[in-house]
């Protein structure tokens, strides 16, 4: 079944950091950040210094969706925090349909479980889900492909593509031998979303199974 997500540029203003108060400690905040010089730099302009953490390896990662508590405000949009949890987001460049290969435009099933825009770049962030064979270590290639034939400045069309290289559920494969997996990606969109264009409509198409 082919599904479509329609997104508007206005989503870029979605506030993930809407939990700021004057209290000494603020609990249960979330944000999406890049790791830079042992600090977390939010897509929305905040800087977080990790004073306490339950995520021991966060400094070795590059881009994270974080759950945290604010321990102290130390400057304008600058906070000392307790890092409670972190999910990796892999940054990938979107491909151009006319310039990409058939392997990069694989047609294996995939769907978007969550999606949102963030930052001034801006990023299109997704959590996608696909099926693969149990205990598999096979490579799965996920790409966001820009349709340069059907798109224009104010109506952008993308296709989320998945190449499982045979490591997925298909006809003749026992469904009980497969399981689902979720992966998270951030796609920079400034190449396609030009400033001064006005309202931009974005369509993301992807193929999932005909039945759940």
N, C-alpha and C positions, 0 to 999 in steps of 0.2 A: 504494500500500500504506500502510495506516495503522499507524503505530508508536507505542509508548508508552514513556515513561521514568518509572520509579517512583523517587522520591527521598525520603529520610527526613531529619527535622530534624537527626539526629545528624551528617549530612554537614557541618553548619556548623562543626564542630570540626576539620575537615580541616586539617592543618598544612602550609602551603606553605613556611614558613620554618623547616624542620627541619634546617638546615645549620649552625647556630651552634656553634662550637668555641672553644677558647682560643687557637687559632693566630692569629698576627698578620694573616694574610690568609686568607680563606675563599672558595673559588671555586665558581661554578656554582649560585648561589642563585636562587630565583624567588619572586615575591610579586605581589599585586595591590593597587594603591595609587591614591589620589587625589592630584593635584598641588595643593599648598597653600603659598603664600608661598615659592616656590622650593625647597620640600622635597617629598619623597614620603612620604605618610602611609598606612601599611599598614592594611588592613581588620582586621589582627590586633594593632594597637596600636603597631607600630614606626614610628620616624621615620628616614628616610634622607636624608643630605646628599650630594649628588652632587659628588665631588671630581674625578673623571675621567669622560668620557662619549664613547661612540661614537654617541649619539643627539643630534644637535645642536639639535633643535627641541623637546625634551621639555617645557620650561617653558611652551610655548604650548598644551599639550594638557591635558586635564582628568582622565582616568582611564586607567590603564595597567596592563597585565600586564608585569612587568619581569623581565629576567635581569640579574644583577649579581654582583659580587665585594665582599665586605666587606674594606675596607682597615684599619679601626680602629673600636673600640668607644669611644664618647665619652660615654656615659651609660646609664641604664637604658632598654633597648630603643631606643637611639639610636646610629646608625652612620654613619660616612663610607664611601661606596661608590664603586665604578667601575661605571657603567651601561653594560651591553654591548648590550642590545636592549630594545625596547619595542613592545607591540602595543596599539593604541587599543581601548578598550571604551566604546561609546556608552551613556549612562544614559538609559533610557526608563521611564516609568511604565506599569505593566500596566493594561490597559483592563478595564472591566466589560462582560460580554457584553450585558446588557440595555440598556446605555447607549451602546454603540458602533454605528457605522454599518456598512453593508454593505461600503463601501470599506475600512474598517479591519479587517474580517473577511474579506479576500480569501482565496480558496481555491487559489491557485497553489502549486505544489510547493515544499517546503522541508523540511530535516531538521536535527536537532541533531547536530553532529559531536562537540562536547565540552560538558559542563555541570558546574557545581559551585557550591556555596554558599560565601559568605565573609562575615566580619564580624558585628557585632552589629546591623546595620541590619535583617535581613541582606540581602545581595544574592544574586539568582540570576543567575549569569554563564553565558552561552552563546556558543559559536561555531556559527553556523548556515551552511548551504551551500544555494545555489540555482543554477539555470541561467539564463543570460541570453544574448541575441544578441551575437555578437562585435562589438567596437568600439562597443558600446552606451553611451550616456550617460543612458539613461532612469532615472527614479526608481523605486526599489523600496521599498515600505513593509512593514516587519516589525513585528508586534505580538504581545505575550503577552496573551491574553484570558482573564480569570477567568470561569469558568462559575458564575454566581451562582444558577443553577437546580438544579444537581446537587451543588454543594459544601456542606460543613458545616464546623464549627470544626476537626475533626480529620482530615478528608479533603478536600483542596483539589484541584480539577480545573481545569487550564488548557489552552488551545489556542494553539499557535504558528501565527500566520497570516501569509500573505505575499500581497501584491497587487503583481504585476509590471506591471500596466497594459498587458498584451499583449507585454511585452518578455521572453519566456521560451520554452522549448521547449513545443510543443503539437502537436496533430494538424495535419499539413500543413506543419510547419516542419522543414527539413532539420536533423537533429541535428548534422551537421558544421558548421553555421553558428552553433552555440551553444557556450558554455563555462561552467564553474562558477566561482563566486566565493564567498569566505567573508567573513562579517562578524561582529563581536563586539559583544555587548550585555550590560549589567548592569541588571537589573530589581529595584528596591527591593521588599522583600516584607513589611515590618513591618505594612502595612495588613491583610494576610491572616494572618500568623503571629503570633498574640497570645501574649504571655508568660503562663505559668501554665497553658497549655492541656494541656501534656504532650506525648506523642509525636504528631507531625503527619505524615501521609502526603500526598505531593504527586504528582499524575499530570500529565504534560505530553503532550498528543496533538499530532501533526502529520502532514501528508499528504505523501508522496513518490511518485515514479513507481512504476508496477506492476513495472517492470523496470529494472535498472541501465543 
